Amino acid sequence: MPYFASSRGPVTVKDSLLLDNDAAVGIARSLVTPRDVSVLGTRDDNRVVSEAMTLSVQSEISVASVGHRLIVKSHEMEMLRAQLVA
């Protein structure tokens, strides 16, 4: 399980990336890889955080979409299982 730290300590599932700047910055900094550092090295901190936040939101949307598809597939499997039993 990944560990993300903010200025207040570890980021938990109860933190909001959209409502808590400290949590967003902590996660954004943890998402940056060594290759990203060389690409982002010419940008100022605010721009880096802004771009990382955008990536974070895009990632969150992608994960939510995958989660939704898994829920739909799970319901489909339940329906098929019920048809087989009946």
The first five atom37 places (N, CA, C, CB, O) and aatype in JSON, in Angstrom:
{
  "aatype": [12, 14, 18, 13, 0, 15, 15, 1, 7, 14, 19, 16, 19, 11, 3, 15, 10, 10, 10, 3, 2, 3, 0, 0, 19, 7, 9, 0, 1, 15, 10, 19, 16, 14, 1, 3, 19, 15, 19, 10, 7, 16, 1, 3, 3, 2, 1, 19, 19, 15, 6, 0, 12, 16, 10, 15, 19, 5, 15, 6, 9, 15, 19, 0, 15, 19, 7, 8, 1, 10, 9, 19, 11, 15, 8, 6, 12, 6, 12, 10, 1, 0, 5, 10, 19, 0],
  "atom_mask": [
    [1, 1, 1, 1, 1],
    [1, 1, 1, 1, 1],
    [1, 1, 1, 1, 1],
    [1, 1, 1, 1, 1],
    [1, 1, 1, 1, 1],
    [1, 1, 1, 1, 1],
    [1, 1, 1, 1, 1],
    [1, 1, 1, 1, 1],
    [1, 1, 1, 0, 1],
    [1, 1, 1, 1, 1],
    [1, 1, 1, 1, 1],
    [1, 1, 1, 1, 1],
    [1, 1, 1, 1, 1],
    [1, 1, 1, 1, 1],
    [1, 1, 1, 1, 1],
    [1, 1, 1, 1, 1],
    [1, 1, 1, 1, 1],
    [1, 1, 1, 1, 1],
    [1, 1, 1, 1, 1],
    [1, 1, 1, 1, 1],
    [1, 1, 1, 1, 1],
    [1, 1, 1, 1, 1],
    [1, 1, 1, 1, 1],
    [1, 1, 1, 1, 1],
    [1, 1, 1, 1, 1],
    [1, 1, 1, 0, 1],
    [1, 1, 1, 1, 1],
    [1, 1, 1, 1, 1],
    [1, 1, 1, 1, 1],
    [1, 1, 1, 1, 1],
    [1, 1, 1, 1, 1],
    [1, 1, 1, 1, 1],
    [1, 1, 1, 1, 1],
    [1, 1, 1, 1, 1],
    [1, 1, 1, 1, 1],
    [1, 1, 1, 1, 1],
    [1, 1, 1, 1, 1],
    [1, 1, 1, 1, 1],
    [1, 1, 1, 1, 1],
    [1, 1, 1, 1, 1],
    [1, 1, 1, 0, 1],
    [1, 1, 1, 1, 1],
    [1, 1, 1, 1, 1],
    [1, 1, 1, 1, 1],
    [1, 1, 1, 1, 1],
    [1, 1, 1, 1, 1],
    [1, 1, 1, 1, 1],
    [1, 1, 1, 1, 1],
    [1, 1, 1, 1, 1],
    [1, 1, 1, 1, 1],
    [1, 1, 1, 1, 1],
    [1, 1, 1, 1, 1],
    [1, 1, 1, 1, 1],
    [1, 1, 1, 1, 1],
    [1, 1, 1, 1, 1],
    [1, 1, 1, 1, 1],
    [1, 1, 1, 1, 1],
    [1, 1, 1, 1, 1],
    [1, 1, 1, 1, 1],
    [1, 1, 1, 1, 1],
    [1, 1, 1, 1, 1],
    [1, 1, 1, 1, 1],
    [1, 1, 1, 1, 1],
    [1, 1, 1, 1, 1],
    [1, 1, 1, 1, 1],
    [1, 1, 1, 1, 1],
    [1, 1, 1, 0, 1],
    [1, 1, 1, 1, 1],
    [1, 1, 1, 1, 1],
    [1, 1, 1, 1, 1],
    [1, 1, 1, 1, 1],
    [1, 1, 1, 1, 1],
    [1, 1, 1, 1, 1],
    [1, 1, 1, 1, 1],
    [1, 1, 1, 1, 1],
    [1, 1, 1, 1, 1],
    [1, 1, 1, 1, 1],
    [1, 1, 1, 1, 1],
    [1, 1, 1, 1, 1],
    [1, 1, 1, 1, 1],
    [1, 1, 1, 1, 1],
    [1, 1, 1, 1, 1],
    [1, 1, 1, 1, 1],
    [1, 1, 1, 1, 1],
    [1, 1, 1, 1, 1],
    [1, 1, 1, 1, 1]
  ],
  "atom_positions": [
    [[0.85, -1.18, 0.0], [0.0, 0.0, 0.0], [0.89, 1.24, 0.0], [-0.96, 0.0, 1.22], [1.78, 1.36, 0.84]],
    [[0.66, 2.15, -0.93], [1.53, 3.33, -0.98], [1.33, 4.22, 0.25], [1.26, 4.13, -2.25], [0.26, 4.27, 0.84]],
    [[2.39, 4.92, 0.59], [2.35, 5.83, 1.73], [2.58, 7.24, 1.2], [3.43, 5.45, 2.81], [3.56, 7.49, 0.5]],
    [[1.68, 8.14, 1.53], [1.8, 9.53, 1.13], [1.81, 10.38, 2.39], [0.65, 9.95, 0.18], [0.98, 10.21, 3.28]],
    [[2.76, 11.3, 2.46], [2.87, 12.16, 3.63], [2.57, 13.61, 3.25], [4.28, 12.06, 4.25], [2.98, 14.09, 2.2]],
    [[1.84, 14.28, 4.13], [1.6, 15.71, 3.97], [2.34, 16.43, 5.08], [0.06, 16.04, 4.0], [3.02, 15.79, 5.89]],
    [[2.22, 17.73, 5.12], [2.91, 18.49, 6.17], [2.33, 18.19, 7.55], [2.8, 20.0, 5.89], [2.97, 18.48, 8.57]],
    [[1.13, 17.6, 7.6], [0.49, 17.25, 8.88], [0.66, 15.78, 9.24], [-0.98, 17.59, 8.82], [0.19, 15.35, 10.29]],
    [[1.32, 15.02, 8.4], [1.48, 13.59, 8.66], [0.96, 12.78, 7.49], [0.0, 0.0, 0.0], [0.8, 13.3, 6.39]],
    [[0.7, 11.48, 7.72], [0.26, 10.63, 6.61], [-1.11, 11.03, 6.07], [0.23, 9.18, 7.06], [-2.0, 11.44, 6.82]],
    [[-1.26, 10.89, 4.76], [-2.54, 11.13, 4.11], [-3.35, 9.85, 4.27], [-2.37, 11.53, 2.58], [-2.86, 8.75, 3.98]],
    [[-4.6, 9.98, 4.72], [-5.46, 8.82, 4.93], [-6.62, 8.84, 3.95], [-5.98, 8.79, 6.38], [-6.8, 9.8, 3.2]],
    [[-7.4, 7.78, 3.96], [-8.55, 7.71, 3.06], [-9.62, 8.73, 3.42], [-9.15, 6.31, 3.09], [-10.52, 8.99, 2.63]],
    [[-9.53, 9.31, 4.6], [-10.51, 10.32, 5.01], [-10.15, 11.72, 4.51], [-10.63, 10.33, 6.53], [-10.97, 12.63, 4.59]],
    [[-8.92, 11.89, 4.0], [-8.5, 13.18, 3.47], [-9.08, 13.39, 2.07], [-6.96, 13.29, 3.43], [-9.31, 12.43, 1.34]],
    [[-9.32, 14.64, 1.72], [-9.84, 14.98, 0.4], [-8.78, 15.72, -0.39], [-11.14, 15.82, 0.52], [-8.23, 16.72, 0.07]],
    [[-8.5, 15.23, -1.6], [-7.54, 15.91, -2.46], [-8.08, 17.24, -2.95], [-7.16, 15.03, -3.64], [-7.32, 18.18, -3.19]],
    [[-9.37, 17.32, -3.11], [-9.97, 18.54, -3.64], [-10.16, 19.6, -2.57], [-11.29, 18.22, -4.28], [-10.17, 20.79, -2.88]],
    [[-10.32, 19.19, -1.32], [-10.59, 20.15, -0.25], [-9.38, 20.43, 0.63], [-11.71, 19.65, 0.6], [-9.39, 21.39, 1.39]],
    [[-8.35, 19.6, 0.54], [-7.2, 19.72, 1.44], [-5.92, 19.88, 0.63], [-7.1, 18.49, 2.38], [-5.4, 18.92, 0.08]],
    [[-5.42, 21.12, 0.56], [-4.22, 21.4, -0.22], [-3.01, 20.62, 0.29], [-3.91, 22.88, -0.21], [-2.2, 20.15, -0.51]],
    [[-2.88, 20.47, 1.61], [-1.74, 19.74, 2.16], [-1.73, 18.29, 1.68], [-1.76, 19.79, 3.7], [-0.69, 17.76, 1.32]],
    [[-2.89, 17.67, 1.68], [-2.99, 16.28, 1.21], [-2.67, 16.2, -0.28], [-4.41, 15.71, 1.49], [-1.96, 15.3, -0.72]],
    [[-3.2, 17.14, -1.05], [-2.96, 17.15, -2.5], [-1.48, 17.33, -2.82], [-3.77, 18.26, -3.17], [-0.94, 16.65, -3.68]],
    [[-0.83, 18.25, -2.12], [0.6, 18.5, -2.35], [1.41, 17.28, -1.94], [1.07, 19.75, -1.58], [2.35, 16.9, -2.64]],
    [[1.06, 16.66, -0.82], [1.78, 15.47, -0.36], [1.71, 14.35, -1.37], [0.0, 0.0, 0.0], [2.71, 13.69, -1.65]],
    [[0.53, 14.12, -1.92], [0.37, 13.06, -2.91], [1.04, 13.44, -4.22], [-1.11, 12.75, -3.14], [1.7, 12.62, -4.85]],
    [[0.88, 14.7, -4.62], [1.51, 15.15, -5.86], [3.02, 14.98, -5.8], [1.15, 16.62, -6.14], [3.64, 14.54, -6.77]],
    [[3.62, 15.33, -4.69], [5.08, 15.18, -4.55], [5.48, 13.72, -4.59], [5.57, 15.83, -3.25], [6.55, 13.39, -5.1]],
    [[4.65, 12.85, -4.05], [4.97, 11.42, -4.04], [4.8, 10.78, -5.41], [4.1, 10.7, -3.02], [5.4, 9.74, -5.69]],
    [[3.99, 11.38, -6.27], [3.75, 10.83, -7.6], [4.86, 11.16, -8.59], [2.44, 11.33, -8.14], [4.98, 10.51, -9.63]],
    [[5.67, 12.14, -8.28], [6.72, 12.58, -9.19], [7.87, 11.58, -9.16], [7.21, 14.01, -8.82], [8.42, 11.29, -8.1]],
    [[8.23, 11.06, -10.32], [9.32, 10.1, -10.45], [10.62, 10.84, -10.78], [9.01, 9.03, -11.54], [10.58, 12.01, -11.14]],
    [[11.77, 10.17, -10.68], [13.03, 10.83, -11.04], [13.03, 11.39, -12.46], [14.18, 9.86, -10.88], [13.6, 12.45, -12.71]],
    [[12.41, 10.69, -13.4], [12.34, 11.21, -14.77], [11.49, 12.47, -14.82], [11.76, 10.14, -15.73], [11.82, 13.42, -15.54]],
    [[10.41, 12.49, -14.05], [9.56, 13.67, -14.0], [10.33, 14.87, -13.46], [8.32, 13.41, -13.13], [10.11, 16.0, -13.9]],
    [[11.22, 14.63, -12.5], [12.0, 15.72, -11.92], [12.79, 16.44, -13.0], [12.94, 15.2, -10.81], [12.85, 17.67, -13.01]],
    [[13.4, 15.68, -13.9], [14.18, 16.33, -14.97], [13.27, 17.09, -15.93], [15.0, 15.29, -15.74], [13.65, 18.15, -16.43]],
    [[12.08, 16.56, -16.18], [11.14, 17.24, -17.07], [10.57, 18.49, -16.41], [10.0, 16.29, -17.47], [10.41, 19.53, -17.05]],
    [[10.26, 18.37, -15.12], [9.62, 19.48, -14.4], [10.62, 20.45, -13.79], [8.72, 18.93, -13.32], [10.22, 21.47, -13.23]],
    [[11.91, 20.15, -13.89], [12.93, 20.95, -13.23], [12.93, 22.42, -13.6], [0.0, 0.0, 0.0], [13.37, 23.25, -12.81]],
    [[12.45, 22.76, -14.77], [12.46, 24.15, -15.2], [11.22, 24.92, -14.76], [12.59, 24.23, -16.7], [11.12, 26.12, -14.99]],
    [[10.29, 24.24, -14.14], [9.04, 24.9, -13.73], [9.1, 25.31, -12.27], [7.83, 23.97, -13.97], [9.83, 24.7, -11.48]],
    [[8.34, 26.34, -11.92], [8.31, 26.76, -10.51], [7.41, 25.82, -9.71], [7.82, 28.22, -10.39], [6.63, 25.05, -10.28]],
    [[7.53, 25.89, -8.38], [6.81, 24.97, -7.49], [5.3, 25.01, -7.7], [7.12, 25.29, -6.05], [4.64, 23.97, -7.72]],
    [[4.74, 26.22, -7.85], [3.29, 26.32, -8.01], [2.81, 25.63, -9.28], [2.86, 27.79, -8.04], [1.78, 24.96, -9.28]],
    [[3.58, 25.78, -10.35], [3.18, 25.14, -11.61], [3.32, 23.62, -11.5], [4.04, 25.68, -12.78], [2.48, 22.89, -12.01]],
    [[4.38, 23.15, -10.85], [4.58, 21.71, -10.67], [3.43, 21.13, -9.87], [5.93, 21.42, -9.97], [2.86, 20.09, -10.24]],
    [[3.08, 21.79, -8.77], [1.98, 21.3, -7.93], [0.67, 21.32, -8.71], [1.86, 22.14, -6.64], [-0.13, 20.4, -8.61]],
    [[0.45, 22.38, -9.48], [-0.77, 22.48, -10.28], [-0.85, 21.35, -11.3], [-0.84, 23.84, -10.99], [-1.9, 20.72, -11.45]],
    [[0.25, 21.09, -11.99], [0.25, 20.02, -12.98], [0.1, 18.65, -12.32], [1.53, 20.06, -13.81], [-0.59, 17.78, -12.84]],
    [[0.75, 18.47, -11.18], [0.63, 17.2, -10.47], [-0.79, 17.02, -9.95], [1.64, 17.13, -9.3], [-1.32, 15.9, -9.94]],
    [[-1.42, 18.1, -9.51], [-2.8, 18.03, -9.03], [-3.73, 17.63, -10.18], [-3.24, 19.38, -8.42], [-4.65, 16.83, -10.0]],
    [[-3.47, 18.19, -11.36], [-4.26, 17.82, -12.53], [-4.11, 16.33, -12.81], [-3.83, 18.65, -13.76], [-5.09, 15.64, -13.07]],
    [[-2.87, 15.84, -12.77], [-2.62, 14.41, -12.97], [-3.33, 13.59, -11.91], [-1.12, 14.12, -12.94], [-3.9, 12.53, -12.2]],
    [[-3.31, 14.07, -10.68], [-3.95, 13.36, -9.58], [-5.46, 13.26, -9.8], [-3.66, 14.06, -8.25], [-6.05, 12.2, -9.6]],
    [[-6.07, 14.36, -10.21], [-7.51, 14.36, -10.46], [-7.84, 13.42, -11.62], [-8.03, 15.8, -10.76], [-8.81, 12.66, -11.56]],
    [[-7.01, 13.47, -12.69], [-7.24, 12.57, -13.82], [-7.11, 11.11, -13.38], [-6.25, 12.87, -14.95], [-7.89, 10.26, -13.81]],
    [[-6.13, 10.84, -12.54], [-5.94, 9.48, -12.04], [-7.12, 9.04, -11.19], [-4.65, 9.38, -11.22], [-7.59, 7.91, -11.3]],
    [[-7.61, 9.95, -10.34], [-8.75, 9.63, -9.49], [-9.99, 9.32, -10.33], [-9.05, 10.79, -8.53], [-10.74, 8.39, -10.03]],
    [[-10.19, 10.09, -11.39], [-11.33, 9.85, -12.28], [-11.18, 8.49, -12.96], [-11.44, 10.98, -13.34], [-12.15, 7.75, -13.1]],
    [[-9.96, 8.17, -13.39], [-9.71, 6.89, -14.04], [-9.97, 5.73, -13.09], [-8.27, 6.84, -14.55], [-10.59, 4.74, -13.47]],
    [[-9.5, 5.85, -11.86], [-9.72, 4.79, -10.86], [-11.2, 4.64, -10.56], [-8.93, 5.09, -9.57], [-11.7, 3.53, -10.43]],
    [[-11.91, 5.76, -10.45], [-13.35, 5.71, -10.19], [-14.08, 5.02, -11.34], [-13.92, 7.13, -9.97], [-15.02, 4.26, -11.13]],
    [[-13.63, 5.3, -12.57], [-14.24, 4.67, -13.74], [-14.03, 3.16, -13.73], [-13.67, 5.28, -15.02], [-14.95, 2.39, -14.0]],
    [[-12.81, 2.74, -13.42], [-12.52, 1.31, -13.34], [-13.35, 0.67, -12.22], [-11.0, 1.07, -13.09], [-13.88, -0.42, -12.39]],
    [[-13.45, 1.36, -11.09], [-14.26, 0.85, -9.98], [-15.71, 0.68, -10.38], [0.0, 0.0, 0.0], [-16.34, -0.31, -10.04]],
    [[-16.23, 1.66, -11.11], [-17.62, 1.58, -11.57], [-17.81, 0.38, -12.5], [-18.03, 2.88, -12.29], [-18.79, -0.35, -12.39]],
    [[-16.86, 0.19, -13.42], [-16.95, -0.95, -14.33], [-16.9, -2.28, -13.58], [-15.83, -0.9, -15.37], [-17.59, -3.23, -13.94]],
    [[-16.07, -2.35, -12.54], [-16.0, -3.57, -11.74], [-17.31, -3.84, -11.01], [-14.86, -3.47, -10.73], [-17.73, -4.99, -10.91]],
    [[-17.95, -2.79, -10.52], [-19.24, -2.95, -9.85], [-20.28, -3.46, -10.84], [-19.71, -1.62, -9.22], [-21.06, -4.36, -10.53]],
    [[-20.29, -2.89, -12.05], [-21.24, -3.32, -13.08], [-20.99, -4.79, -13.43], [-21.11, -2.44, -14.35], [-21.94, -5.57, -13.53]],
    [[-19.73, -5.17, -13.61], [-19.41, -6.57, -13.92], [-19.81, -7.5, -12.78], [-17.9, -6.73, -14.21], [-20.28, -8.61, -13.02]],
    [[-19.63, -7.04, -11.56], [-20.02, -7.84, -10.4], [-21.53, -8.09, -10.39], [-19.59, -7.15, -9.1], [-21.97, -9.21, -10.11]],
    [[-22.31, -7.06, -10.7], [-23.76, -7.21, -10.76], [-24.16, -8.16, -11.9], [-24.45, -5.84, -10.95], [-25.07, -8.98, -11.75]],
    [[-23.46, -8.05, -13.03], [-23.74, -8.96, -14.15], [-23.47, -10.4, -13.74], [-22.89, -8.58, -15.37], [-24.25, -11.3, -14.06]],
    [[-22.37, -10.62, -13.03], [-22.02, -11.97, -12.58], [-23.07, -12.5, -11.6], [-20.63, -11.98, -11.92], [-23.43, -13.68, -11.65]],
    [[-23.56, -11.64, -10.71], [-24.6, -12.06, -9.77], [-25.87, -12.46, -10.51], [-24.91, -10.92, -8.77], [-26.52, -13.45, -10.16]],
    [[-26.22, -11.69, -11.55], [-27.42, -12.02, -12.32], [-27.24, -13.35, -13.05], [-27.73, -10.9, -13.32], [-28.16, -14.16, -13.08]],
    [[-26.07, -13.57, -13.65], [-25.81, -14.83, -14.34], [-25.82, -16.01, -13.37], [-24.48, -14.77, -15.07], [-26.35, -17.08, -13.69]],
    [[-25.25, -15.81, -12.2], [-25.23, -16.86, -11.19], [-26.66, -17.2, -10.76], [-24.39, -16.42, -9.96], [-27.0, -18.37, -10.61]],
    [[-27.49, -16.17, -10.58], [-28.89, -16.39, -10.19], [-29.64, -17.15, -11.28], [-29.59, -15.05, -9.89], [-30.48, -18.0, -10.98]],
    [[-29.35, -16.84, -12.55], [-30.01, -17.54, -13.66], [-29.58, -19.01, -13.7], [-29.68, -16.86, -14.99], [-30.4, -19.88, -14.0]],
    [[-28.32, -19.28, -13.41], [-27.84, -20.66, -13.41], [-28.47, -21.48, -12.3], [-26.33, -20.69, -13.27], [-28.78, -22.66, -12.48]],
    [[-28.67, -20.86, -11.15], [-29.25, -21.55, -10.0], [-30.74, -21.81, -10.22], [-29.04, -20.73, -8.71], [-31.26, -22.83, -9.79]],
    [[-31.42, -20.88, -10.89], [-32.88, -20.99, -11.09], [-33.27, -22.07, -12.06], [-33.43, -19.7, -11.57], [-34.46, -22.26, -12.31]]
  ]
}
